[in-house]
Amino acid sequence: TIEAALAYLGARFARFTGLVVPQVPTDGGFAAALRSASLHGRRTLEPFEIHQRRVLVPRSDDAVEGVRRVIVDDLRAGRQHMATFGEVEMDHARSARWVRDAVEELLVLDASGAAAGRGEALVQAAGMASFVRIATRQLAQHARCRVDVLRINGAAIAAAIVLESDHLAWLWKVAADPAFAHIAADAHLLL
């Protein structure tokens, strides 16, 4: 499939020189397939960005309880610190209508953050904002998506899109107001 995709792109676009595949674990099956395709096609495979993924693996009931206590303590301390700026609220948008509104807040936060400075904000990529709006609304209609929004005095300071299945949830996108970077609003939202 990878060979066919590269051949198609090479034949269709005269200026095609390579393909960037973001956020692929370097030790996974897809990365192995990319390495294999690069050898067969005499192409070079270069890491563009390497993302470290954090995974909580319970070692024992005591370890799980210790991690839970640290998270609860961090939440309490962070909420007290945020409360010095005003009333703190957490919204969990689940219906299509509320998801629509919350996605707009996330897009605004994303466009005001560091991603915009790098040209990587969702609204800067042609069609990406429309895709996000449509996909999240349709997923919400099937109870497969929610948008969590952390607010201070009613204003969104951090937001996250969470995709859900029957037994799992994936954090797809998080954005935060850079004016609140000093209190790590996005980290508190995730906690």
Phi, psi and omega in degrees: 000318180296315178300317181296319179296316179294320179296317179299312181297320179295322181283325186279324185241115185298330184265009181295123181237346181179176183226131177256127178242103187281152171054051176256124177299130185291343181255011183266177181294323180292321177297321177297320178295321177296318178298317180297315180296324180292325178291315182293324183265007182053044178250156176266143178244118183238133175292130181268305175222141177244122181254127174276129178259135179260133180227130175272117179245114182293130178265326179198170178298325179294320180295318179296317179295322178296317178296318179300317180296319179297316180296315180297317178297318178297319178299313182297314181295318180295319180295320178296319179293316179295328181296341177291342179267345180147192181288126182260131178226153174234122177253145176236093181283126181236326181284156183304319181295314181287326176298317178306311182293319181292324177297321178298320178295319178297318179298320178295314179298316180298320181288343180264353185264194182296329180301322180295321179296330178270358182078020185249009179293147182304322181286348179272342180268125184305122176082347184293318180298319178297317178301313181298316180300311183292312184297314182294321179295316180291322176295322179296326178297338179251018179057042181241009183207145171216159175235119178266134181230126175263129184235150168234123184052038176084349180266134179292129176245344176202147179212152180216139174263125180241124177264138187234145169240194182300319187233002182227158174222141180237132173281116183265317184210139174228144178217149181216154177289122181297340178293341180250022180299327182294341177252006178052057183302322180294321178294320178293323175300314181293322176297000000 
